[in-house]
Amino acid sequence: MNYVRDQFPGLKSEWAFMDNAGGSQILKGCVDKITEYYYSNNVQLGGSYQVSQEALKAFANGRENIATFFNAARPEEIVFGPSTTVLLQFLSKSMASQFRAGDEVIVTITDHESNIGPWVWLEERGVRIKFWPMNKETYELELEALDALMTEKTKLVAFTHVSNLLGTINDVKKITEFVHERGALVCVDAVAYAPHRAVDVQDWNVDFYALSLYKTFGPHHAALYCRYDHMLNLDGLYHYFYGKDKIPAKLEPGNANYELSYGSGAIVDYLVALGEQAGANGSRRMKLETAYKDIAAQETILCEKVLSYLRKRNDCTILGIKDGLDPRRVPTIAFTIEGKDPQKICLEMDQHKIAIRFGDFHARRLADSLDISKDNGAVRISLTHYNTVEEVEKLINALDMVLAK
Ligand SMILES: Cc1ncc(COP(=O)(O)O)c(C=O)c1O
């Protein structure tokens, strides 16, 4: 833990950061790489001169690192952008010409609006949008419910790997196989998954997969994986004289953010170093996977500590799996307390220097279906591996005082 916390300068603060699903702390390694880029490589790419060539290499190095993070087959399958929201809007725009009136797209009720809105937009082209509901008892998405919605007209199923409100890991491999067998593609929002478990787009055979690097210990930057054969078919969003084969730049119109792309590579450097500390040998990817096993182990301890406290309260409704030891649970824990306003709870927790959050977290349709939107949504405690047991004890003590008022 000392090594881990030393890598995040922001953790020297007196605050306990437990709003990590909103945004994580950034690694020193990312800040160093961004600074290095600005000080040594800050020229326009594409020039014949040496510094411009080096800047190009730095940009490519960032993409290679993030390809390792996704376990993509080739770096060109990674598209950089300012946010997941923008990348998914770009994706739907670049796919739009593939849809015909009467085609169907399925979205879920559990997603953040980023992976719903861009697909609902296709209604303008006559595409029919259907909502995959969740089981309200278990808060889970079930394949039987999806099966009932799918027809031969279904072209795409957009779903979340983990809901940023429920914290449940959906079985992406199984869902993807199910959808592919029925002739459609998948687009997965992995924003609330990537900080907690290793991503492996090849193993899961997903088509499109997006995540936000600023919630995964990096800068305000995001990445979208597009399987290479699909990437070839997407319409370009860049200038008319750049053809469909300008990959992946056709989905990165204008100049990309070179410094953040390069800097984001330090997320992988960190995970590799963490894997080495845990005794891993072999490739960078193998070390990264070991690091994530340790991350999951630490998170499970923290998650169960919070959930066991909440379970004991008979005024508390936990939104999602209640058992912190369940391997399908990440420590993104949303709950409501009978008769208490989530906003007031958070304001009082501020006094204890504990950073948590309330609201619908832009999963508005889910909050509506749970009937909590009008009451300031839910309180969310979102932990990550750099949180400590001591911080969680401080949280529980503070929560106990605040809820007793
Ligand atoms: C699950 C999920 N998807 C998408 C987003 C949107 O990410 P971005 O801010 O990069 O657009 C968020 C942000 O909170 C999120 O939690």
The ligand as an SDF file (V2000), in Angstrom:
LIG
                    3D

 16 16  0  0  0  0  0  0  0  0999 V2000
  -20.3750    4.1990  -16.5360 C   0  0  0  0  0  0  0  0  0  0  0  0
  -20.0210    5.5080  -17.1720 C   0  0  0  0  0  0  0  0  0  0  0  0
  -20.0810    5.6270  -18.5020 N   0  0  0  0  0  0  0  0  0  0  0  0
  -19.7470    6.7690  -19.1270 C   0  0  0  0  0  0  0  0  0  0  0  0
  -19.3580    7.8740  -18.4130 C   0  0  0  0  0  0  0  0  0  0  0  0
  -19.0110    9.1320  -19.1680 C   0  0  0  0  0  0  0  0  0  0  0  0
  -17.6360    9.2860  -19.2130 O   0  0  0  0  0  0  0  0  0  0  0  0
  -16.9900   10.6020  -19.8150 P   0  0  0  0  0  0  0  0  0  0  0  0
  -16.9940   11.6150  -18.7250 O   0  0  0  0  0  0  0  0  0  0  0  0
  -15.5840   10.1720  -20.1820 O   0  0  0  0  0  0  0  0  0  0  0  0
  -17.7840   10.9880  -20.9750 O   0  0  0  0  0  0  0  0  0  0  0  0
  -19.2860    7.8140  -17.0340 C   0  0  0  0  0  0  0  0  0  0  0  0
  -18.9240    8.9970  -16.2470 C   0  0  0  0  0  0  0  0  0  0  0  0
  -19.2800    9.1320  -15.1120 O   0  0  0  0  0  0  0  0  0  0  0  0
  -19.6240    6.5900  -16.3990 C   0  0  0  0  0  0  0  0  0  0  0  0
  -19.5620    6.4730  -15.0700 O   0  0  0  0  0  0  0  0  0  0  0  0
  1  2  1  0
  2  3  1  0
  2 15  2  0
  3  4  2  0
  4  5  1  0
  5  6  1  0
  5 12  2  0
  6  7  1  0
  7  8  1  0
  8  9  2  0
  8 10  1  0
  8 11  1  0
 12 13  1  0
 12 15  1  0
 13 14  2  0
 15 16  1  0
M  END
$$$$
